[in-house]
Amino acid sequence: MAVAAVTEISTASQESFKDAINKGFDQANNTLSDIEAAWVKEMKVVVKGGRVQEYRVNMKLTCVVQ
């Protein structure tokens, strides 16, 4: 039987949601091992002057515990 740990992270990008997700996953992959899945829990934008300034995501990452 496998046991999994779930870690929630938040990340942001000035480019896009996809870029924010990739940056967050890449950073998490440096410190977490055996990431099996990622779930984007929430997406939001920061708007200033009627324009999107930043894309933000909250993600949950699932890692198998050895």
PyRosetta script that sets phi, psi and omega in degrees:
from pyrosetta import init, pose_from_sequence

init()
pose = pose_from_sequence("MAVAAVTEISTASQESFKDAINKGFDQANNTLSDIEAAWVKEMKVVVKGGRVQEYRVNMKLTCVVQ")
pose.set_psi(1, 132.9)
pose.set_omega(1, 179.7)
pose.set_phi(2, -92.6)
pose.set_psi(2, 147.3)
pose.set_omega(2, 175.3)
pose.set_phi(3, -116.7)
pose.set_psi(3, 136.8)
pose.set_omega(3, -178.4)
pose.set_phi(4, -120.2)
pose.set_psi(4, 149.7)
pose.set_omega(4, 173.7)
pose.set_phi(5, -113.6)
pose.set_psi(5, 141.9)
pose.set_omega(5, 179.0)
pose.set_phi(6, -114.8)
pose.set_psi(6, 127.5)
pose.set_omega(6, 179.5)
pose.set_phi(7, -119.1)
pose.set_psi(7, 130.9)
pose.set_omega(7, 178.6)
pose.set_phi(8, -101.3)
pose.set_psi(8, 132.5)
pose.set_omega(8, 178.6)
pose.set_phi(9, -129.0)
pose.set_psi(9, 157.8)
pose.set_omega(9, 173.8)
pose.set_phi(10, -124.6)
pose.set_psi(10, 140.7)
pose.set_omega(10, -179.9)
pose.set_phi(11, -149.1)
pose.set_psi(11, 163.8)
pose.set_omega(11, -176.7)
pose.set_phi(12, -144.1)
pose.set_psi(12, 158.6)
pose.set_omega(12, 176.7)
pose.set_phi(13, -149.8)
pose.set_psi(13, 149.6)
pose.set_omega(13, 173.7)
pose.set_phi(14, -89.9)
pose.set_psi(14, -4.8)
pose.set_omega(14, -176.1)
pose.set_phi(15, -93.9)
pose.set_psi(15, -56.2)
pose.set_omega(15, -174.1)
pose.set_phi(16, -169.3)
pose.set_psi(16, 168.3)
pose.set_omega(16, 174.2)
pose.set_phi(17, -63.3)
pose.set_psi(17, -42.3)
pose.set_omega(17, -179.5)
pose.set_phi(18, -58.7)
pose.set_psi(18, -43.0)
pose.set_omega(18, 179.2)
pose.set_phi(19, -64.9)
pose.set_psi(19, -40.3)
pose.set_omega(19, 178.0)
pose.set_phi(20, -62.6)
pose.set_psi(20, -43.2)
pose.set_omega(20, 179.0)
pose.set_phi(21, -62.7)
pose.set_psi(21, -47.0)
pose.set_omega(21, -179.3)
pose.set_phi(22, -63.6)
pose.set_psi(22, -42.1)
pose.set_omega(22, 178.4)
pose.set_phi(23, -62.5)
pose.set_psi(23, -44.9)
pose.set_omega(23, 179.4)
pose.set_phi(24, -63.2)
pose.set_psi(24, -44.7)
pose.set_omega(24, -179.7)
pose.set_phi(25, -65.1)
pose.set_psi(25, -43.6)
pose.set_omega(25, -179.9)
pose.set_phi(26, -61.8)
pose.set_psi(26, -43.0)
pose.set_omega(26, 179.3)
pose.set_phi(27, -65.9)
pose.set_psi(27, -44.1)
pose.set_omega(27, 179.5)
pose.set_phi(28, -63.7)
pose.set_psi(28, -35.9)
pose.set_omega(28, -179.4)
pose.set_phi(29, -65.1)
pose.set_psi(29, -21.0)
pose.set_omega(29, 176.6)
pose.set_phi(30, -73.5)
pose.set_psi(30, -26.1)
pose.set_omega(30, -175.8)
pose.set_phi(31, -115.6)
pose.set_psi(31, -22.4)
pose.set_omega(31, 179.1)
pose.set_phi(32, -104.8)
pose.set_psi(32, 145.4)
pose.set_omega(32, 178.0)
pose.set_phi(33, -113.6)
pose.set_psi(33, 154.9)
pose.set_omega(33, 177.0)
pose.set_phi(34, 57.6)
pose.set_psi(34, 46.5)
pose.set_omega(34, 175.1)
pose.set_phi(35, -67.3)
pose.set_psi(35, 123.9)
pose.set_omega(35, -177.5)
pose.set_phi(36, -100.7)
pose.set_psi(36, -30.9)
pose.set_omega(36, -174.9)
pose.set_phi(37, -157.7)
pose.set_psi(37, 158.5)
pose.set_omega(37, 175.2)
pose.set_phi(38, -136.5)
pose.set_psi(38, 138.8)
pose.set_omega(38, 179.0)
pose.set_phi(39, -125.3)
pose.set_psi(39, 121.0)
pose.set_omega(39, 176.1)
pose.set_phi(40, -81.0)
pose.set_psi(40, 108.2)
pose.set_omega(40, -174.6)
pose.set_phi(41, -80.8)
pose.set_psi(41, -39.4)
pose.set_omega(41, -174.9)
pose.set_phi(42, -150.7)
pose.set_psi(42, 143.1)
pose.set_omega(42, 175.8)
pose.set_phi(43, -130.4)
pose.set_psi(43, 136.0)
pose.set_omega(43, 177.0)
pose.set_phi(44, -152.2)
pose.set_psi(44, 163.7)
pose.set_omega(44, 179.4)
pose.set_phi(45, -124.4)
pose.set_psi(45, 152.8)
pose.set_omega(45, 172.1)
pose.set_phi(46, -101.4)
pose.set_psi(46, 124.1)
pose.set_omega(46, -177.5)
pose.set_phi(47, -112.6)
pose.set_psi(47, 130.8)
pose.set_omega(47, 175.2)
pose.set_phi(48, -135.9)
pose.set_psi(48, 131.2)
pose.set_omega(48, 179.6)
pose.set_phi(49, 60.6)
pose.set_psi(49, 30.4)
pose.set_omega(49, 178.7)
pose.set_phi(50, 78.0)
pose.set_psi(50, 9.9)
pose.set_omega(50, 179.9)
pose.set_phi(51, -128.7)
pose.set_psi(51, 148.9)
pose.set_omega(51, 178.0)
pose.set_phi(52, -71.5)
pose.set_psi(52, 124.8)
pose.set_omega(52, 179.1)
pose.set_phi(53, -102.0)
pose.set_psi(53, -29.6)
pose.set_omega(53, -175.9)
pose.set_phi(54, -155.1)
pose.set_psi(54, 141.1)
pose.set_omega(54, 175.7)
pose.set_phi(55, -104.9)
pose.set_psi(55, 128.9)
pose.set_omega(55, -178.1)
pose.set_phi(56, -123.9)
pose.set_psi(56, 142.2)
pose.set_omega(56, 176.4)
pose.set_phi(57, -134.4)
pose.set_psi(57, 145.6)
pose.set_omega(57, 169.1)
pose.set_phi(58, -112.2)
pose.set_psi(58, 128.7)
pose.set_omega(58, -177.2)
pose.set_phi(59, -129.1)
pose.set_psi(59, 151.4)
pose.set_omega(59, 171.6)
pose.set_phi(60, -113.8)
pose.set_psi(60, 128.7)
pose.set_omega(60, 179.3)
pose.set_phi(61, -111.0)
pose.set_psi(61, 134.5)
pose.set_omega(61, 179.8)
pose.set_phi(62, -105.9)
pose.set_psi(62, 126.5)
pose.set_omega(62, -179.7)
pose.set_phi(63, -123.7)
pose.set_psi(63, 138.9)
pose.set_omega(63, 176.0)
pose.set_phi(64, -77.7)
pose.set_psi(64, 130.9)
pose.set_omega(64, 178.7)
pose.set_phi(65, -89.5)
pose.set_psi(65, 128.2)
pose.set_omega(65, -177.9)
pose.set_phi(66, -91.3)
pose.dump_pdb("model.pdb")
